[in-house]
Amino acid sequence: MQFDVGLELLYKPHLATPSFPFPSLIMLINASVLVPFPRALVYATYRDKLPQIVATMSNVKQVLLKSRQDQQGTVQQVYEWHGKSEIPGLLKAFLSEDLLTWTDFATWKEAEYVADWQIQPQAFRDAVTWAGQDRYFEAGNSTRIESRGKLVIDPHRLKNVPGFLAGQVSHLAEEMLAKQAEPNFVEMSQRVKDYLEKQASHSG
């Protein structure tokens, strides 16, 4: 499989003030992967088989489907993710594993082979904005998935965090979320490939 994952960290210094000199953080996600199966099959597998796909992922405890609505070629889903990772000591003072639990809102538009998503961490909800889009393209008999997203953390909106620690805590939170985003995209793609290969061998 071919992977191309890029995470770019930007800053918005114009949001900093003399009394609160911490800029907002922006992480741009720009990733793509080639899965060696037809587009319709790959798209449907990501959309409909997520709990089975992530069951053996190294940094995921579990994924729970909270709701699903199917209407005229559009599927809206809400998943609750529970991740696994080591929480830095400074963050442990302000949260337990809340940063490793998040709600995933996804809208799948089959006619366009697109999935729009928004992620809401349980921790620092008011400070974190995380959304993007995955597009599925034909590549011969394979499928290229391109994921584009943006994660914004606003230190001004971190609740229960002392002002003098807000900048450092937001940096650590960004690093934690980035560690979830990049490996999840790559490992999930590999798990989809493994799943489809297994299904093909059983049907054969």
N, C-alpha and C positions, 0 to 999 in steps of 0.2 A: 504493500500500500504506500501511497505517496502522501506525505504530510507537509503542510506549510502553515505554521502557526506563528503569528506575530502579536506581541502585546506592546503597546506604545503608551508611555506615561507622560501626560502633559500637566501643566499647571495653569491656573487662572489667577494671576497675581492681582488683577483689578478688583477681585472680591475681597482682598485683604485690606485691613484698615490699620491705622496706627495703634488703636486700642486692641485690635485682634489681628496680629500680623501673620495669619496662617492662610495661604491660598487654598482654594478648592483643588482637589485632585481629579483628573480625568484620565481614565485608562481606555484606550481604543483597542478593540479586539478585531483582528483581521486574520482569519484562519480559513484554510481550505484542505480538503482531503478527497482522495479518489478511492471509491469503493467499487470493486470489480463485479457489480451486479447491475441489472437494468434500473433505470430511474424510478419507474412506478413501484417496483418491488422495494427498493431502498427507502423511498419516501413513506410508503405504507408501514414498513417495519419500524422506522423511527417514530412514527405517529402512534401506532397501535400496540407495539410490543415493548414499550419502554421498561416496565417493571421487570420483565424477563431479561432484557438486555443488560440492565445495570446490576442485576443480582450478584454478579461476581466481580464488580469493579472494586479496585483496591481502596479508593478513598470515599466510598459511599456505603453507609450502613443500610439504608433502605429508601425506596421511593414509593409514596402512596398516592394513588389517584383519588383526588377529592371530588372532582366533578368532570363530566363530559357532556357536551351538547353537539349533536350533528344536525346541520340544516343546510340544504341546498349546496352541497359541495364544500361546505366550510365546517371544520371541527374546532370547537373551543374546549380546551382542557385546562384543568388546574391540578398541578402536582405539588406535593410537599416532599422536599428532599431533606435527608439527614446525612450529612457528610462525616468524614473521619479525617482529622488532622491534629497536629500539635498546636495548641494555642499559646502564643508568646506570653511570658509572665506578666507584662504590663497590661495586656488585654484581659487576663484572668481577673484582675481587680474590678473590671466593669461588666463582665459577662461570663457565663459559663460556656456552654456549647451553642449559644444562640446564633453566633456568627456562622456556625456550620449547619444551621437549619434555615431553609429558605423556601418560599412559595414561588412556583414557576407557572406563569400565565401564558398560554400558547394559543395562537389562532392559526390553523392550518388551512390554506387555500389551495385545494387540489388542482384546480384548473391552471394555476400559475406555478405550482410546485414550490410554494413559499410557506415558511413558518415565521410568523411574527411572535416575539417573545418578550416578556418582562419578568424580571426576577426581583423578589422582595425579601431580603434577609430579615429574620426575626429581630436581629440586633440592629440598632441604629437606623430604624425604618425611616425616620424623618430626614436623615442625613444622606441616605444612599439612593441613587437613581441608577437603574441598570436595565437596559433594554437593547434590542437589536433584531436582526432578521437573518434567517438561514434560507438560502436559495439552492435548489437542486437542478443541476444541468446534465443533459446527456453528454457522454464522452465515449462515443462508440457504443460498446456493450456495457460500459461502466457508467458510474455516476460521480460527478464532481459536486461536492457540497461546499458552498462558500458561506461562511458565517461572519457577519459584521455586527459589531455591538459597541456600546459605550457605557462605561461605568463612571459615575460621578459621585465623589464623596465631599460633602460640604462640612468642614470642621465647625462652622458656626452653629450647626444644627445638631451636634452631638450632645445628647442629653446625659446628665449625671457624670460628665467628664470635666474636671477642672480646666479652666481656660488655658493655663500654662502647659497642659498636657495634650490639648486638643490636636495640635499639629502632629505630634508623635503617634498618638492613638490612631488618627486617620491614616497615616502612612502604614502602620501595622495592619489595620483593617484592610486596606487596599491590597497589601501583600498576601494576606490570608485569602481574600476573595480571588485574587489572580491565581493563586495556587490551586483553587478549585476549578476555575474556568478553563485554563489551558490543559491540564491533564484529563479533565472530564471529556473535553471535545475529542482529544486524540484517542483515549482509551475507549470511549463509547463507539467510535468509528470502528475500532478493531473488534469490539464485541459484536457489532452489527455484522461485520464480515464473518466472524466465527459462527454466529447464529444462522446466517443464510447458507453458509457452507454445510452446516449440520443438517438443515432442512433439505438442502439439495441432495445430500447423501442418503437421507431417509426416503425421499421420494423416488430416488433412482433405484 
